[in-house]
Amino acid sequence: MEAQHLIMNMIETGRADFGQYARHPQPSTVVLSELRAVASRMLTHLDPDDLAARVPAETLSAYLTLQPSDDPGRRATTTGRPGSMAPPTAAMTAVGIITALQVLGEERLDTAAQALRTVIGKARDGSEKTTATTIRSWGRGTGPVLQTVQLAALGPLLRPSDQLRYQTVALPSPPSATARQIRRRSHKLPATLWPSWVVRLSPPRGAYQRILAPVLASSVLMVGAKLELDEAASILGYASDGGSLSRVLQMLRDRQCWEPIATALVRLAHYLDENDIPIDYHRRRALDYSNLLPTEQWVEVCRRSRQSPGTGLRARIARCVLFSWISGMPLDRAPDFPTTGVSTFRAEAARFTEVWSLQFANELRHVARDFVDGRGLQSEPVTWCPPSEMLEGLDLHGTDPSTIDIDHLHEITRGHRYPAGSAAQELGVSIETVRLLLEEHPIPSSPLSIAQARALGQVSHAARQVLTEEELRRRYLDEHQSARAIALDVGVSKSTVTRLAAEYGIELRKVGRYFKQHNVIDRDWLYEQYVTRRRTLADIAREKGTSTTYIIHRAHDLGVPLRPSGGASTRKAMDAKTDSTGAASPTDAEEMTPSVERSR
């Protein structure tokens, strides 16, 4: 009676808005054609046991009694195409309408699809070939509602790539994306899907991120499009290929994690189609990266961030990492990616961002920013990622990085040579998730010791800020200060000053020859300072910017008596020498003698 009421009301109003038609009301003529198409398949492919689970017993009994199994008219399509003949009895009509409304009268698409899937499965097992294209021939005058239910029912039976083309995990429809729409979408897609999305869409095991990321990116391009696998890969620069796409998508399906991943990919495709994004990845893929992070810039980055520049490997890794950031391409497409030792290089590159410091990471981000700006792309950010809210409600195997406490992560990774592996094991997450977090939130650095600072060039860098070339030339050449005196004044070693002088092209003078030529020290002055005022040789040498040895030699040459080494003996010897000359008393002399050295 309920089915009859729906049919009568639809005929009277001329339209249907019940069940599957609530979202897209249809004219009654279209709905009747769709009911007839579904009913004919139900009557053709369902046996009495299947019908018993769907039709009231009294109606089914009348149907089976009036249509015995040996009667050629038992099935509406025994000798013809389903739906090509009108049902010969009222009972058959009732059974057909009841079973058809269990599909088209359902409000939920998944429930309607499940009800139709049994019939489609039996049809595929029989003589009727049922595919995404042949379902359109179920009957004349059918519309989009039946087609949506058909595709949803057929979805699990399709290949993963076809599920994306027909969007069977969302609101199914035939591929309709135009070449222009595909081109626009490709400009919004990196060749490797964004890392924060890849870690969420990764299966529990069995997929390397470097293989999965380009496959997922090409898969987004296939949503709603009539693209072959190789064609989709080629549009994004062949970061993957058709064979890899087929194998990885099938693997995801076999691991029972494909449906939520496919749903995420369809949502992402719709988001990219409906929204402008701040980066043109097609243009990024076409940039020239041959001059990214030259050696001089790399050395300066390391100096400012207190990192060792290394012997060349770290610089190559840094260039490849920057290339991947900016271009959205795989690491192995970078100009500096090696042709030998690839496995080792990949392993070191993966570890690169696990152990970097915040300052080092920020320096490299500045390099990336300057590179992008230098290509006239000041309005674009260096990197970008779609909002993760699109993944809400999906049963994904990958851990949501936002659920991990960063302070705790730093606590368990600090001091480890390979922090991502140990942290992933302790937290029960993938190593890619930990690497992503450590890239975005580097482990805080510990203060450097003096030896470490010197080894990393920090001492020279600090001295360079004070002793510019102009300043060092003024002190050393114009004011005739010695390297030692300058070093003491600045607070660095003499060797640091000599290195800076060599860097600035300042020729160092030979101490002995310089003083002889300029007659800086005469006998009266040296006698006054050393004997009368009782200053130490080291103190005099510092004032004159020369060595203690030179002062000793000069004293011998000028006949200035030297004190013996030692404290008390020195004072006694000098007291004896100065009693007759009225020299300063030991007490007065000691007040003028620096405490740094009393060697003479």
C-alpha positions as a printed Julia matrix, in Angstrom:
600×3 Matrix{Float64}:
   0.0     0.0     0.0
   2.81    2.39    0.81
   4.46    1.73   -2.56
   1.16    2.23   -4.31
   0.59    5.51   -2.46
   4.04    6.82   -3.53
   3.38    5.91   -7.15
  -0.08    7.49   -7.21
   1.13   10.69   -5.54
   4.01   10.96   -7.99
   1.69   10.55  -10.97
  -0.7    13.17   -9.61
   2.01   15.78   -8.88
   4.1    14.99  -11.92
   7.31   14.84   -9.93
   9.1    12.75   -7.28
  10.98   14.01   -4.22
  11.1    10.89   -2.05
  14.1     8.69   -1.2
  16.97    9.25   -3.62
  15.0    11.98   -5.35
  14.95   14.21   -2.27
  18.29   15.77   -3.29
  17.41   16.01   -6.98
  13.62   15.89   -7.63
  12.78   14.41  -11.03
   9.75   14.38  -13.35
   7.44   11.42  -12.87
   8.14   10.14  -16.39
  11.87    9.81  -15.56
  11.17    8.17  -12.2
   8.8     5.61  -13.74
  11.48    4.72  -16.3
  14.03    4.26  -13.53
  11.64    2.15  -11.41
  10.95   -0.03  -14.43
  14.68   -0.44  -15.16
  15.51   -1.5   -11.59
  12.42   -3.72  -11.26
  13.27   -5.62  -14.43
  16.79   -6.4   -13.1
  15.36   -7.52   -9.78
  12.91   -9.89  -11.45
  15.57  -11.15  -13.84
  18.49  -11.81  -11.49
  17.02  -12.52   -8.04
  15.97  -16.06   -7.21
  13.08  -16.92   -4.85
  15.38  -17.0    -1.81
  16.65  -13.5    -2.56
  13.11  -12.24   -3.12
  11.93  -13.81    0.14
  14.23  -11.45    2.03
  12.75   -8.41    0.24
   9.07   -9.07   -0.54
   6.15   -9.8     1.84
   5.37  -13.51    1.91
   1.79  -13.13    0.64
   2.84  -11.07   -2.38
   5.74  -13.35   -3.16
   3.51  -16.44   -2.91
   1.03  -14.97   -5.38
   3.88  -14.08   -7.72
   5.42  -17.55   -7.59
   2.03  -19.32   -7.84
   0.91  -17.41  -10.9
   4.33  -17.67  -12.54
   5.56  -21.26  -12.17
   9.24  -21.86  -12.77
   8.62  -23.87  -15.94
   6.49  -21.15  -17.51
   8.45  -19.3   -20.22
   6.83  -16.11  -18.98
   8.19  -16.63  -15.43
  10.71  -13.93  -15.95
  10.04  -10.74  -17.81
  13.25  -11.1   -19.73
  13.74  -14.8   -20.18
  13.95  -14.44  -23.93
  14.56  -10.71  -24.27
  16.4    -7.75  -22.86
  15.49   -6.81  -19.25
  12.75   -4.21  -19.2
  11.75   -4.7   -22.82
   8.41   -6.3   -21.87
   5.72   -5.18  -19.45
   5.08   -7.52  -16.47
   2.21   -9.89  -17.43
   0.62  -10.03  -13.94
  -0.24   -7.66  -11.1
   1.79   -9.83   -8.68
   4.86   -9.48  -10.82
   4.3    -5.73  -11.0
   4.0    -5.57   -7.21
   7.21   -7.54   -6.66
   9.06   -5.4    -9.15
   7.89   -2.1    -7.63
   8.57   -3.24   -4.04
  12.13   -4.3    -4.82
  12.79   -1.22   -6.96
  11.63    1.12   -4.18
  14.0    -0.64   -1.78
  16.68    0.96   -3.94
  15.31    4.28   -5.19
  13.07    4.87   -2.18
  16.01    4.74    0.28
  17.16    8.1     1.63
  20.8     7.07    2.15
  22.88    6.53   -0.95
  25.03    3.8     0.62
  21.93    1.83    1.63
  20.41    2.15   -1.85
  23.72    1.12   -3.43
  23.98   -1.92   -1.18
  20.47   -3.02   -2.15
  21.33   -2.75   -5.86
  24.8    -4.28   -5.54
  23.46   -7.81   -5.12
  21.68   -7.59   -8.46
  24.73   -6.07  -10.18
  26.94   -8.82   -8.78
  24.62  -11.53  -10.08
  24.42   -9.82  -13.45
  28.23   -9.69  -13.71
  28.39  -13.36  -12.83
  25.85  -14.19  -15.54
  25.64  -13.4   -19.2
  25.0    -9.65  -18.82
  28.17   -7.55  -18.76
  27.78   -4.79  -16.2
  30.36   -1.97  -16.23
  30.44    1.76  -15.57
  29.51    2.35  -19.21
  26.96   -0.43  -19.85
  24.76    0.51  -16.88
  23.52    3.45  -18.94
  21.65    1.0   -21.18
  19.34   -0.31  -18.44
  16.37    1.48  -19.93
  15.2     4.41  -21.96
  14.37    7.71  -20.34
  16.38    7.18  -17.14
  18.03   10.11  -15.41
  20.97   11.09  -13.17
  19.55    9.69   -9.91
  19.56    6.08  -11.08
  22.97    6.59  -12.62
  24.32    7.81   -9.28
  22.95    4.77   -7.45
  24.27    2.44  -10.15
  27.78    3.85   -9.92
  27.72    3.75   -6.12
  26.65    0.11   -6.27
  29.26   -0.72   -8.86
  32.02    1.24   -7.1
  33.57   -1.52   -4.93
  33.72   -3.74   -8.02
  35.73   -1.18  -10.01
  39.47   -0.69  -10.14
  40.77    2.04   -7.77
  41.57    4.33  -10.7
  38.0     4.0   -12.03
  36.64    4.69   -8.56
  38.47    8.02   -8.72
  37.28    8.76  -12.25
  33.64    8.07  -11.31
  34.02    9.38   -7.72
  32.17    6.33   -6.39
  33.17    7.09   -2.78
  31.44   10.47   -2.83
  28.52   11.44   -5.06
  29.19    9.23   -8.1
  28.97   10.66  -11.58
  30.57    9.99  -14.98
  33.93   11.73  -15.66
  33.19   15.27  -16.75
  36.33   17.35  -16.07
  37.37   19.32  -19.14
  40.93   19.73  -20.37
  40.92   23.29  -19.03
  39.77   22.16  -15.59
  42.45   19.46  -15.47
  45.09   22.01  -16.48
  43.99   24.41  -13.76
  44.04   21.65  -11.16
  47.55   20.62  -12.2
  48.79   24.16  -11.53
  47.54   23.78   -7.95
  49.14   20.38   -7.37
  52.76   19.65   -6.46
  54.27   16.61   -8.13
  54.54   15.0    -4.69
  51.55   15.42   -2.41
  52.04   17.62    0.63
  53.91   15.73    3.42
  51.31   16.52    6.08
  48.69   14.84    3.87
  50.9    11.9     2.94
  51.5    10.91    6.58
  47.74   10.87    7.15
  46.97    8.88    3.98
  49.76    6.35    4.44
  48.85    2.7     5.05
  50.08    1.07    8.26
  53.0    -0.56    6.42
  54.42   -1.34    3.0
  54.68    2.08    1.3
  57.67    4.42    1.12
  56.65    8.04    1.3
  58.86    8.94   -1.69
  56.83    6.46   -3.78
  53.44    7.13   -2.25
  53.58   10.96   -2.44
  53.79   11.3    -6.26
  51.21    8.52   -6.73
  48.72   10.33   -4.5
  49.32   13.63   -6.32
  48.63   12.06   -9.72
  45.57   10.35   -8.24
  44.08   13.72   -7.29
  44.44   14.76  -10.91
  42.39   11.71  -12.02
  39.33   12.53   -9.91
  36.38   13.03  -12.25
  38.64   13.0   -15.32
  39.03   10.7   -18.31
  42.77   10.44  -17.83
  44.89    7.36  -18.34
  47.41    6.6   -15.59
  50.49    7.53  -17.62
  48.82   10.73  -18.8
  48.09   11.83  -15.25
  51.7    11.18  -14.25
  53.07   13.07  -17.25
  51.05   16.21  -16.51
  52.82   16.51  -13.14
  56.27   16.02  -14.62
  56.58   12.23  -14.5
  57.39   12.15  -10.79
  55.7     8.75  -11.04
  54.42    6.57  -13.87
  51.33    4.61  -14.83
  52.71    1.3   -13.59
  53.54    2.7   -10.16
  50.1     4.31   -9.91
  48.38    1.02  -10.69
  50.49   -1.02   -8.25
  50.27    1.44   -5.33
  46.52    2.05   -5.68
  45.89   -1.7    -5.8
  48.11   -2.17   -2.76
  46.08    0.4    -0.83
  42.91   -1.44   -1.81
  44.35   -4.8    -0.76
  45.33   -3.34    2.63
  41.67   -2.46    3.29
  42.49    1.25    3.65
  41.57    2.51    0.19
  38.05    3.86    0.72
  38.9     6.63    3.23
  42.0     7.52    1.21
  39.94    7.76   -1.97
  37.4     9.92   -0.16
  40.18   12.26    0.96
  41.53   12.51   -2.6
  38.09   13.34   -3.99
  37.56   16.0    -1.33
  40.96   17.5    -2.1
  40.24   17.61   -5.85
  36.96   19.43   -5.24
  38.7    21.89   -2.88
  41.37   22.7    -5.45
  38.75   23.14   -8.18
  36.65   25.48   -6.07
  39.38   27.58   -4.42
  42.33   29.7    -5.44
  45.61   28.7    -3.82
  48.69   30.92   -3.33
  51.23   28.84   -5.3
  51.42   28.0    -9.0
  53.19   24.63   -8.86
  53.36   24.35  -12.63
  55.49   27.49  -12.67
  57.55   26.25   -9.71
  58.34   23.04  -11.61
  59.69   25.07  -14.52
  62.12   27.27  -12.52
  65.89   26.99  -12.94
  67.36   25.63   -9.7
  70.98   25.31  -10.84
  72.11   28.3    -8.74
  70.17   27.42   -5.6
  72.34   27.81   -2.45
  75.82   28.42   -3.92
  78.85   27.47   -1.82
  79.51   30.97   -0.47
  75.93   31.29    0.73
  76.03   27.8     2.27
  79.17   28.66    4.27
  77.57   31.87    5.51
  74.37   30.02    6.49
  76.42   27.53    8.5
  78.43   30.29   10.17
  75.34   32.22   11.22
  73.55   29.11   12.47
  76.6    27.61   14.25
  76.74   24.56   11.97
  79.69   22.85   10.37
  79.53   23.24    6.57
  81.01   19.76    6.18
  82.94   18.47    3.21
  80.24   18.76    0.55
  77.62   16.12    1.33
  75.6    18.33    3.7
  75.57   21.17    1.18
  74.22   18.85   -1.53
  71.53   17.56    0.81
  70.55   21.1     1.78
  70.19   22.06   -1.88
  68.03   19.01   -2.57
  65.83   19.72    0.46
  65.38   23.35   -0.61
  64.58   22.21   -4.15
  61.87   19.87   -2.9
  60.41   22.56   -0.63
  60.17   25.15   -3.37
  59.3    23.03   -6.41
  57.1    20.35   -4.84
  59.11   17.83   -6.87
  60.8    14.67   -5.58
  64.26   14.96   -4.06
  65.84   12.99   -6.9
  64.82   15.64   -9.46
  67.13   18.22   -7.86
  70.15   19.29   -9.98
  72.51   18.31   -7.16
  71.09   14.82   -6.59
  73.89   12.24   -6.99
  74.07    9.53   -9.61
  75.99    7.13   -7.36
  75.55    6.18   -3.72
  71.87    7.02   -4.0
  70.71    4.87   -1.08
  73.2     6.44    1.32
  72.33    9.9     0.1
  68.6     9.28    0.58
  69.19    8.01    4.12
  71.29   11.05    5.05
  68.77   13.39    3.41
  65.94   11.82    5.41
  67.92   12.36    8.6
  68.95   15.91    7.65
  65.9    17.64    9.1
  65.69   15.3    12.1
  68.71   16.87   13.76
  68.82   20.43   12.51
  68.52   23.36   14.87
  65.85   26.02   14.8
  68.36   28.67   13.76
  69.7    26.48   10.94
  66.18   25.7     9.73
  65.27   29.38    9.74
  68.43   30.27    7.81
  67.5    27.76    5.08
  63.95   29.1     5.02
  65.4    32.57    4.44
  67.43   31.15    1.56
  64.27   29.65    0.06
  62.41   32.93    0.53
  65.16   34.91   -1.18
  65.26   32.41   -4.06
  61.5    32.63   -4.63
  61.57   36.43   -4.4
  64.44   36.55   -6.85
  62.24   34.8    -9.44
  59.58   37.48   -9.2
  57.28   35.45   -6.96
  57.14   37.77   -3.97
  53.38   37.27   -3.62
  53.73   33.49   -3.17
  54.67   31.75    0.08
  57.61   29.37   -0.04
  55.4    26.44    0.91
  51.69   25.87    1.41
  49.36   23.06    2.41
  45.57   22.54    2.12
  43.62   22.64    5.39
  43.63   19.33    7.24
  40.0    19.83    8.28
  39.03   18.07    5.04
  40.27   14.83    6.6
  37.95   15.0     9.59
  35.61   12.05    9.98
  37.74    9.69    7.88
  39.06    6.44    9.32
  42.66    6.98    8.23
  45.53    4.82    9.44
  48.07    7.66    9.51
  48.53    9.52   12.78
  47.36   13.1    12.98
  50.59   15.06   13.77
  48.63   17.66   15.73
  47.86   15.05   18.4
  51.55   14.66   19.36
  52.94   16.8    22.18
  55.93   18.71   20.78
  57.64   19.28   24.15
  57.5    15.55   24.89
  58.81   14.81   21.4
  61.79   17.1    21.99
  62.41   15.48   25.36
  62.64   11.95   23.95
  64.67   12.93   20.86
  67.27   15.32   22.31
  70.75   13.87   22.17
  69.92   10.97   19.84
  71.96   10.49   16.69
  68.89    9.06   14.92
  66.01   10.66   16.86
  63.11    9.89   14.51
  63.42    6.12   14.73
  63.54    5.93   18.52
  60.75    8.48   18.93
  58.51    6.72   16.4
  58.92    3.45   18.27
  58.18    5.02   21.64
  55.16    7.0    20.4
  53.79    4.19   18.24
  53.66    6.32   15.08
  55.37    6.21   11.71
  58.9     7.53   11.34
  57.63    9.89    8.6
  55.29   11.51   11.13
  58.17   12.19   13.52
  60.37   13.53   10.72
  57.6    15.88    9.62
  57.23   17.24   13.16
  60.97   17.66   13.69
  61.22   19.49   10.37
  58.49   21.9    11.44
  59.56   22.03   15.12
  63.35   21.51   15.36
  64.93   20.24   18.57
  66.18   23.26   20.61
  69.97   23.61   20.47
  72.24   23.4    23.52
  74.8    26.21   24.06
  78.16   25.6    22.35
  81.39   25.24   24.28
  84.3    27.54   23.39
  86.0    24.7    21.52
  82.83   23.94   19.55
  82.31   27.61   18.75
  85.9    27.89   17.49
  85.53   24.72   15.43
  82.37   26.06   13.8
  83.96   29.43   13.05
  81.86   31.36   15.56
  84.89   33.08   17.12
  86.09   34.32   13.75
  82.58   35.37   12.85
  82.24   37.41   16.07
  85.67   39.0    15.54
  84.75   39.83   11.96
  81.78   41.88   13.2
  84.11   44.03   15.34
  87.23   44.02   13.18
  85.95   44.96    9.79
  88.56   45.4     7.09
  88.46   49.15    7.53
  88.89   48.89   11.31
  91.76   46.42   11.14
  93.6    48.51    8.56
  93.21   51.59   10.74
  94.57   49.89   13.84
  97.34   47.85   12.26
  98.57   50.05    9.44
  97.69   53.6    10.5
  98.15   53.35   14.29
 100.87   50.66   14.13
  99.14   48.46   16.71
 100.41   44.91   16.78
  98.29   41.87   16.07
  98.75   40.79   19.67
  97.62   44.14   21.05
  94.58   44.18   18.78
  93.71   40.62   19.8
  93.9    41.48   23.51
  91.74   44.53   23.01
  89.06   42.66   21.05
  89.18   39.55   23.23
  90.29   36.95   20.69
  93.51   35.09   19.97
  96.34   36.51   17.91
  95.83   33.76   15.34
  92.26   34.97   14.8
  93.54   38.46   14.01
  96.19   37.11   11.64
  93.55   35.03    9.81
  91.37   38.11    9.39
  94.36   40.07    8.11
  95.02   37.38    5.51
  91.32   37.37    4.58
  91.42   41.17    4.09
  94.69   41.06    2.15
  96.67   42.93    4.84
 100.37   42.01    4.78
 101.75   41.44    8.28
 105.02   43.16    9.16
 108.08   41.45   10.6
 108.28   42.63   14.19
 112.05   43.0    14.66
 112.67   44.77   11.37
 109.69   47.06   11.95
 110.95   48.34   15.32
 114.5    48.73   14.1
 113.36   50.79   11.17
 111.14   53.04   13.28
 113.4    53.27   16.41
 110.39   52.76   18.58
 112.33   51.68   21.71
 115.41   53.6    22.9
 117.58   52.96   25.99
 116.3    55.83   28.13
 112.67   54.89   27.6
 113.25   51.18   28.24
 115.37   51.89   31.35
 112.68   54.2    32.69
 109.91   51.64   32.16
 111.75   48.48   33.19
 114.25   49.55   35.87
 112.8    52.67   37.37
 109.1    51.81   37.21
 109.76   48.07   37.58
 107.32   47.06   34.84
 107.47   43.52   33.54
 108.84   42.69   30.12
 105.48   41.21   29.11
 103.71   44.43   30.08
 106.16   46.53   28.03
 105.81   44.14   25.09
 102.01   44.45   25.18
 102.23   48.22   25.15
 104.54   48.21   22.17
 102.65   45.5    20.35
 105.57   43.13   20.14
 106.8    39.96   21.8
 108.55   39.56   25.17
 111.47   37.92   23.38
 112.0    41.01   21.26
 112.06   43.25   24.38
 114.66   40.96   25.97
 116.85   41.15   22.87
 116.4    44.91   22.75
 117.41   45.26   26.43
 120.6    43.29   25.78
 121.38   45.45   22.75
 120.85   48.68   24.72
 122.64   47.53   27.86
 119.62   47.63   30.13
 120.16   45.22   33.09
 117.59   42.44   33.33
 116.23   41.11   36.6
 116.68   37.45   37.45
 113.61   35.26   37.18
 111.65   34.73   40.4
 109.78   36.87   42.91
 111.96   37.56   46.01
 115.31   37.25   44.23
 114.16   39.74   41.64
 113.25   42.32   44.24
 116.58   41.85   46.13
 118.62   42.19   42.96
 116.82   45.34   41.89
 117.02   46.84   45.42
 120.77   46.45   45.32
 121.01   48.05   41.88
 118.71   50.99   42.68
 119.83   52.01   46.24
 122.51   54.25   44.81
 120.36   55.72   42.03
 117.24   56.66   43.96
 115.04   54.39   41.99
 111.49   53.73   43.01
 110.95   51.56   46.07
 109.81   47.96   45.65
 106.47   48.8    47.18
 105.88   51.62   44.73
 107.05   49.5    41.82
 104.79   46.62   42.73
 101.82   48.94   42.61
 102.71   49.74   39.0
 103.45   46.11   38.04
 100.53   44.28   36.4
  99.45   41.1    38.13
  99.33   39.26   34.84
 103.04   38.36   34.85
 105.93   38.93   37.31
 108.43   36.78   35.48
 111.2    39.34   35.67
